[in-house]
Amino acid sequence: MMLLLLLTFLHTSEIFAMDNLNVAFRWKVVDFEFPNDTAREDAIAKGIFKPENNLPLGLEVYGDRMFISVPRWKSGVAASLNYIMLTDSKESPKLRPYPSWEYHDLTNLDESGMVSSDKIVSPFRIRADSCGRLWVMDTGIADILEGSKVLSKPKLLIFDLNTDTLIRSYQIPEDQVKKDVSFFANIAVEENGCEDTYAYLADLGHPGLVVYSFKKNKSWLVKHHYFHISPTAGEMTVAGITFQWADGIFGLALSKPDNSGYSTLYFHPMHSFHEFTVSTKLLRDEAMATDPKNFHEYKVLGSRGPKAQSGASFLHQKTNVLFYALVNLNAVACWRTTNPNYTMESQGRVFMSNETMVFPNDIKVDANDTLWVMSDKLPVFMYEKLNLNEYNFRILNSTVADAIRGTACDSKMVMNPNIVKNITKNITRIISTTVTGGSSAVNAGITWLVLSFAALPLLSTRQI
């Protein structure tokens, strides 16, 4: 019944939620802005660029640029970190390598088969801060679906976005990485001033959280049971493809600082239905963060419900709204962190589509309060073959205000008295049918009752 409730809740909300996300950019296949046509043809001839093997995955916005990662899932990825201009009028703009083509030249290897520490191998998600820095978590692994080639130890690259120069390259220490298992696919950045900044790096393969201090240029590994998958959440079906993954801690989102200057980290494994929290006061202190006695400092927030595995997430600190991708449902949902309850009823459906939102893979909100979502059909790319004659990759956007309008995350809701009246009628009918209908009527009645209240936060007459 819980699955029926979730699906009905999401689909019923379509009547009331605005679905205000619009497609800003879309690609059938991505291309790059090569120096000239000859350079592009040469790259194709040498196998450096295989258009069909390039899948955009992560995004970030800073100023008038959108940064897009293209991980090296397969051979032939020309550049794994790129940008486009937000002012570009083309629906399928070519990607420009960031910061330059030179950083993506992986042909010069040392004696151990590794590239130099300044090269960009294969980042998944990236984060820009208010200090004008781009934080890039590089997995260091190329051709992931074709046997994998380790070209670099996992490292954190930090760029100055004002000069497009590399500020720092920090290799994750070997004792914080499990060889052939660790996989760093997400990053969150907490600023306590530009110097005293912390990065939180999620290792989904060997579930753990690496905390990096920019000021100390040092990191430490944090472990917890809540970073691991839920055994019942490992299977998903997307675009008709059923598959099993085991991705541990994945979604990372930071609240605005409290009066003491610490944030709450909201996190979840991809293969789990639950959301968890922990204070960065604990994480920033290496001794406290690694002390098993602090196990109970981590909290279970609640459940999103069945089939609600979640990938990337982002917390808009101005509205206290947490956005998250429901990868198994081709949807984006939200929850207001000021709500004391994290339940299916308290969450809002922002957008859902089996056409334009197939596998939402990254979510960000920029400095102008615009919500951005990347969808990329990743399971189709991995297990079947993309149709290059149709649009496969999309970036959708909306203002935060429009995205949450009419959802449970909207703080300016007024109840429609007709809805309250209808719910009252449903309750009355449930009571009367339950008396005469036996257990089946009881189950039906409960479903009606729960659905009525599940939809309650979504049903409003207008904005105040």
LOROKOL-557259 format. One record per residue (C-alpha): z, y, x; residue number from 1. Coordinates in steps of 0.5 Angstrom, whole numbers, plus 2048, in hexadecimal, padded with zeros to 3 digits. Layout:
BEGIN
<<Z,Y,X>,NUM>
...
# end
This chain:
BEGIN
<<800,800,800>,1>
<<801,805,806>,2>
<<7FA,804,808>,3>
<<7F8,806,801>,4>
<<7FC,80C,801>,5>
<<7FA,80E,808>,6>
<<7F2,80E,806>,7>
<<7F3,810,7FF>,8>
<<7F7,816,802>,9>
<<7F2,818,807>,10>
<<7EC,817,802>,11>
<<7F0,81A,7FC>,12>
<<7F1,820,800>,13>
<<7EA,822,801>,14>
<<7EA,825,7FA>,15>
<<7EF,82A,7FC>,16>
<<7EF,82B,804>,17>
<<7E9,830,806>,18>
<<7E6,82C,80C>,19>
<<7E4,832,80F>,20>
<<7E2,82F,816>,21>
<<7DB,831,817>,22>
<<7D6,82E,81C>,23>
<<7D6,833,822>,24>
<<7D2,82F,827>,25>
<<7CF,828,827>,26>
<<7CB,824,82B>,27>
<<7C6,81D,82A>,28>
<<7C7,81C,832>,29>
<<7CA,821,837>,30>
<<7C6,824,83C>,31>
<<7C8,829,842>,32>
<<7C5,82F,845>,33>
<<7C2,82D,84B>,34>
<<7C0,832,851>,35>
<<7B9,830,84E>,36>
<<7B4,82B,84B>,37>
<<7B3,828,852>,38>
<<7BA,827,853>,39>
<<7BB,824,84C>,40>
<<7B5,81F,84D>,41>
<<7B8,81D,854>,42>
<<7BF,81C,851>,43>
<<7BC,817,84C>,44>
<<7B8,814,851>,45>
<<7BE,812,855>,46>
<<7C2,810,850>,47>
<<7C7,816,851>,48>
<<7C5,818,84A>,49>
<<7C4,813,844>,50>
<<7C4,817,83D>,51>
<<7C6,811,839>,52>
<<7CD,810,83D>,53>
<<7D0,817,83C>,54>
<<7D5,818,837>,55>
<<7D9,81E,836>,56>
<<7E1,81D,835>,57>
<<7E5,822,837>,58>
<<7E5,82A,835>,59>
<<7E9,830,837>,60>
<<7E7,838,835>,61>
<<7E9,83E,83A>,62>
<<7E6,844,839>,63>
<<7DF,844,837>,64>
<<7DE,83D,83A>,65>
<<7DF,836,837>,66>
<<7E0,830,83C>,67>
<<7DE,829,83B>,68>
<<7E0,823,83E>,69>
<<7DB,81D,83F>,70>
<<7DE,817,842>,71>
<<7DB,813,846>,72>
<<7DB,80D,841>,73>
<<7D4,80A,844>,74>
<<7D0,80C,84A>,75>
<<7CB,812,849>,76>
<<7D0,818,847>,77>
<<7CD,81E,84B>,78>
<<7D4,822,84B>,79>
<<7DA,820,847>,80>
<<7DD,827,846>,81>
<<7D9,82C,843>,82>
<<7D9,832,83F>,83>
<<7D5,836,83A>,84>
<<7D5,83D,837>,85>
<<7D8,83E,831>,86>
<<7D3,843,82F>,87>
<<7CD,83E,830>,88>
<<7C9,83E,82A>,89>
<<7C6,838,82B>,90>
<<7C9,832,827>,91>
<<7C8,82D,82D>,92>
<<7C9,831,834>,93>
<<7C8,82E,83A>,94>
<<7CF,82D,83E>,95>
<<7D0,831,845>,96>
<<7D4,82D,84A>,97>
<<7DB,830,84C>,98>
<<7DC,834,850>,99>
<<7D5,832,854>,100>
<<7D1,82C,855>,101>
<<7D4,82B,85C>,102>
<<7DB,829,859>,103>
<<7D7,823,855>,104>
<<7D3,820,85B>,105>
<<7D6,819,85C>,106>
<<7D2,817,861>,107>
<<7D6,818,868>,108>
<<7DB,813,868>,109>
<<7E0,812,86E>,110>
<<7E2,80B,871>,111>
<<7E6,809,86B>,112>
<<7E0,80A,866>,113>
<<7E4,811,864>,114>
<<7E1,818,862>,115>
<<7E5,81E,865>,116>
<<7EB,820,861>,117>
<<7E7,826,85E>,118>
<<7E2,822,85B>,119>
<<7E2,821,853>,120>
<<7E1,81A,852>,121>
<<7E3,819,84A>,122>
<<7E8,81D,846>,123>
<<7E9,81B,83F>,124>
<<7ED,821,83C>,125>
<<7EE,828,83F>,126>
<<7F3,82E,83E>,127>
<<7F2,836,83F>,128>
<<7F9,83A,83F>,129>
<<7FA,841,83E>,130>
<<7FA,842,846>,131>
<<7F3,841,846>,132>
<<7F3,83A,849>,133>
<<7EF,834,847>,134>
<<7F3,82E,848>,135>
<<7EF,827,849>,136>
<<7F2,820,849>,137>
<<7ED,81C,84D>,138>
<<7ED,815,84C>,139>
<<7E9,814,852>,140>
<<7E5,80E,84F>,141>
<<7DE,80D,84E>,142>
<<7DA,809,84A>,143>
<<7DF,806,846>,144>
<<7DB,802,841>,145>
<<7D7,7FF,847>,146>
<<7DC,7FC,84B>,147>
<<7E0,802,84E>,148>
<<7E0,806,854>,149>
<<7E6,809,857>,150>
<<7E3,80F,85B>,151>
<<7EA,813,85B>,152>
<<7F1,812,85A>,153>
<<7F3,815,853>,154>
<<7F4,81D,855>,155>
<<7F6,823,851>,156>
<<7F1,829,853>,157>
<<7F3,830,851>,158>
<<7ED,835,851>,159>
<<7EE,83D,851>,160>
<<7E9,83F,84B>,161>
<<7E9,846,84D>,162>
<<7E5,844,853>,163>
<<7E3,83D,852>,164>
<<7E6,83A,858>,165>
<<7EB,834,859>,166>
<<7F2,836,85A>,167>
<<7F5,830,85B>,168>
<<7F4,828,85B>,169>
<<7FA,824,85A>,170>
<<7F9,81C,85B>,171>
<<7FE,818,857>,172>
<<803,814,85B>,173>
<<801,80D,85C>,174>
<<808,80B,859>,175>
<<807,80F,853>,176>
<<800,80B,852>,177>
<<7FF,803,850>,178>
<<7F9,801,854>,179>
<<7F3,7FF,84F>,180>
<<7F7,800,849>,181>
<<7F9,808,849>,182>
<<7F4,80C,845>,183>
<<7F6,814,844>,184>
<<7F2,816,83E>,185>
<<7F6,81C,83C>,186>
<<7FA,822,83E>,187>
<<7FE,828,83B>,188>
<<801,82E,83F>,189>
<<807,832,83E>,190>
<<808,839,841>,191>
<<80E,83C,843>,192>
<<80B,841,847>,193>
<<805,840,84B>,194>
<<808,83D,851>,195>
<<80D,839,84D>,196>
<<808,835,849>,197>
<<809,82D,847>,198>
<<803,829,846>,199>
<<804,822,842>,200>
<<7FF,81D,843>,201>
<<7FF,817,83F>,202>
<<7FE,810,842>,203>
<<7FB,80C,83C>,204>
<<7FA,805,840>,205>
<<800,805,843>,206>
<<804,809,83E>,207>
<<808,80E,841>,208>
<<808,816,842>,209>
<<807,819,849>,210>
<<80B,820,849>,211>
<<808,825,84E>,212>
<<80B,82B,850>,213>
<<806,830,853>,214>
<<80C,834,856>,215>
<<80E,82E,85A>,216>
<<807,82B,85B>,217>
<<80B,825,859>,218>
<<80B,81F,853>,219>
<<80F,81A,851>,220>
<<80E,814,84C>,221>
<<811,813,845>,222>
<<812,80D,841>,223>
<<814,80B,83A>,224>
<<813,806,835>,225>
<<810,80B,830>,226>
<<80A,80C,835>,227>
<<807,805,833>,228>
<<803,802,82E>,229>
<<805,7FF,827>,230>
<<802,7F8,827>,231>
<<800,7F9,820>,232>
<<7FC,7FF,821>,233>
<<7F7,7FD,827>,234>
<<7F1,7FB,822>,235>
<<7ED,801,820>,236>
<<7E6,801,81C>,237>
<<7E1,807,81D>,238>
<<7DA,807,81B>,239>
<<7DA,800,818>,240>
<<7DD,7FE,81F>,241>
<<7E3,7FA,820>,242>
<<7E7,7FA,827>,243>
<<7ED,7F9,82A>,244>
<<7F0,7FE,82F>,245>
<<7F7,7FF,832>,246>
<<7F8,806,834>,247>
<<7FF,809,835>,248>
<<801,810,835>,249>
<<7FB,814,833>,250>
<<7FD,81A,82F>,251>
<<801,820,832>,252>
<<802,827,82F>,253>
<<807,82C,831>,254>
<<80B,830,82C>,255>
<<80D,838,82E>,256>
<<813,838,832>,257>
<<81A,839,82F>,258>
<<81F,83E,831>,259>
<<820,83A,837>,260>
<<819,83A,83A>,261>
<<818,833,838>,262>
<<813,830,833>,263>
<<812,82A,82F>,264>
<<80D,825,831>,265>
<<80A,821,82B>,266>
<<807,81B,82E>,267>
<<804,814,82B>,268>
<<800,80E,82E>,269>
<<7F9,80D,82B>,270>
<<7FB,806,829>,271>
<<801,808,825>,272>
<<802,80B,81E>,273>
<<808,80F,820>,274>
<<80A,816,823>,275>
<<80F,817,828>,276>
<<813,81D,82B>,277>
<<816,81F,831>,278>
<<819,826,834>,279>
<<816,828,83B>,280>
<<81D,82A,83D>,281>
<<81D,822,83E>,282>
<<816,821,841>,283>
<<817,827,846>,284>
<<81D,825,849>,285>
<<81B,81F,84E>,286>
<<822,81C,84E>,287>
<<823,81C,847>,288>
<<81C,81A,845>,289>
<<81C,814,849>,290>
<<823,812,847>,291>
<<823,80C,842>,292>
<<82A,80F,83F>,293>
<<826,814,83B>,294>
<<822,80F,837>,295>
<<824,812,831>,296>
<<822,819,832>,297>
<<81B,817,830>,298>
<<81A,817,828>,299>
<<816,813,823>,300>
<<813,819,81F>,301>
<<810,814,819>,302>
<<80A,810,817>,303>
<<803,813,816>,304>
<<802,80C,812>,305>
<<7FD,806,813>,306>
<<7F6,807,816>,307>
<<7F9,80E,818>,308>
<<7F8,80D,820>,309>
<<7F7,813,823>,310>
<<7F4,816,82A>,311>
<<7F4,81D,82C>,312>
<<7F9,822,829>,313>
<<7FA,82A,82A>,314>
<<800,82E,827>,315>
<<7FE,835,825>,316>
<<804,839,827>,317>
<<803,83F,823>,318>
<<803,83B,81C>,319>
<<807,835,81F>,320>
<<802,830,81C>,321>
<<800,82A,820>,322>
<<7F9,828,81F>,323>
<<7F7,820,821>,324>
<<7F1,81C,821>,325>
<<7F1,816,81C>,326>
<<7EC,812,820>,327>
<<7EC,80C,81C>,328>
<<7EB,810,816>,329>
<<7E6,815,818>,330>
<<7EB,81B,817>,331>
<<7EF,820,819>,332>
<<7F6,821,816>,333>
<<7FC,826,817>,334>
<<803,827,816>,335>
<<807,82D,817>,336>
<<80D,82C,81C>,337>
<<812,830,817>,338>
<<812,82B,812>,339>
<<818,826,813>,340>
<<814,820,811>,341>
<<80E,81D,814>,342>
<<80B,818,80F>,343>
<<805,817,80C>,344>
<<806,81C,806>,345>
<<808,821,80B>,346>
<<801,821,80F>,347>
<<7FB,824,80D>,348>
<<7F4,822,80E>,349>
<<7F0,828,811>,350>
<<7E9,824,811>,351>
<<7E6,81D,810>,352>
<<7DF,81B,811>,353>
<<7DB,814,813>,354>
<<7D5,818,815>,355>
<<7D8,81F,819>,356>
<<7DF,81C,81B>,357>
<<7DD,815,81E>,358>
<<7E3,814,823>,359>
<<7E6,81B,824>,360>
<<7E8,81B,82B>,361>
<<7EB,821,82D>,362>
<<7EE,827,82A>,363>
<<7F0,82E,82C>,364>
<<7F2,835,829>,365>
<<7EF,83B,82D>,366>
<<7F3,842,82F>,367>
<<7EF,845,829>,368>
<<7F2,83F,824>,369>
<<7EC,83B,823>,370>
<<7EC,834,822>,371>
<<7E7,830,826>,372>
<<7E6,828,825>,373>
<<7E1,824,829>,374>
<<7DF,81D,826>,375>
<<7DA,819,82A>,376>
<<7D9,812,827>,377>
<<7DD,80F,82D>,378>
<<7DD,808,82A>,379>
<<7D6,807,828>,380>
<<7D4,80A,830>,381>
<<7D9,804,832>,382>
<<7D7,7FE,82E>,383>
<<7D0,7FF,82B>,384>
<<7CB,805,82D>,385>
<<7CA,80C,82B>,386>
<<7C4,80E,827>,387>
<<7C1,814,82B>,388>
<<7BD,816,825>,389>
<<7C4,818,821>,390>
<<7C9,81D,823>,391>
<<7CF,819,826>,392>
<<7D3,81E,829>,393>
<<7D6,824,825>,394>
<<7DB,82A,826>,395>
<<7DE,82D,820>,396>
<<7E2,833,81F>,397>
<<7E6,837,81A>,398>
<<7EC,83C,81A>,399>
<<7F2,839,81A>,400>
<<7F4,83D,814>,401>
<<7EE,83A,810>,402>
<<7EF,833,813>,403>
<<7F6,832,810>,404>
<<7F4,836,80A>,405>
<<7F6,832,804>,406>
<<7F9,82C,808>,407>
<<801,82B,809>,408>
<<801,82F,80F>,409>
<<7FF,835,80B>,410>
<<805,839,80B>,411>
<<803,83E,805>,412>
<<802,839,800>,413>
<<804,83A,7F8>,414>
<<804,834,7F4>,415>
<<800,833,7EE>,416>
<<804,832,7E8>,417>
<<7FF,82E,7E5>,418>
<<7FF,829,7EB>,419>
<<807,829,7E9>,420>
<<806,827,7E2>,421>
<<801,822,7E4>,422>
<<806,81F,7E9>,423>
<<80B,81F,7E3>,424>
<<806,81B,7DE>,425>
<<805,816,7E4>,426>
<<80C,815,7E5>,427>
<<80D,814,7DD>,428>
<<808,80F,7DD>,429>
<<80A,80B,7E3>,430>
<<811,80A,7DF>,431>
<<80E,808,7D9>,432>
<<809,803,7DC>,433>
<<80E,800,7E0>,434>
<<813,7FF,7DA>,435>
<<80D,7FA,7D7>,436>
<<809,7F8,7DD>,437>
<<80D,7F4,7E2>,438>
<<80C,7F4,7E9>,439>
<<805,7F6,7EA>,440>
<<806,7FC,7E6>,441>
<<80C,7FE,7EA>,442>
<<807,7FE,7F0>,443>
<<802,802,7ED>,444>
<<807,807,7EB>,445>
<<80A,807,7F1>,446>
<<803,809,7F4>,447>
<<802,80E,7EF>,448>
<<808,811,7F0>,449>
<<808,811,7F8>,450>
<<800,814,7F8>,451>
<<803,819,7F3>,452>
<<808,81C,7F8>,453>
<<803,81A,7FE>,454>
<<7FE,81F,7FB>,455>
<<803,824,7F9>,456>
<<803,828,800>,457>
<<7FC,829,800>,458>
<<7FB,82B,7F9>,459>
<<7FB,833,7F8>,460>
<<7F8,838,7F4>,461>
<<7F7,83E,7F9>,462>
<<7F9,841,7FF>,463>
<<7FF,846,7FE>,464>
# end
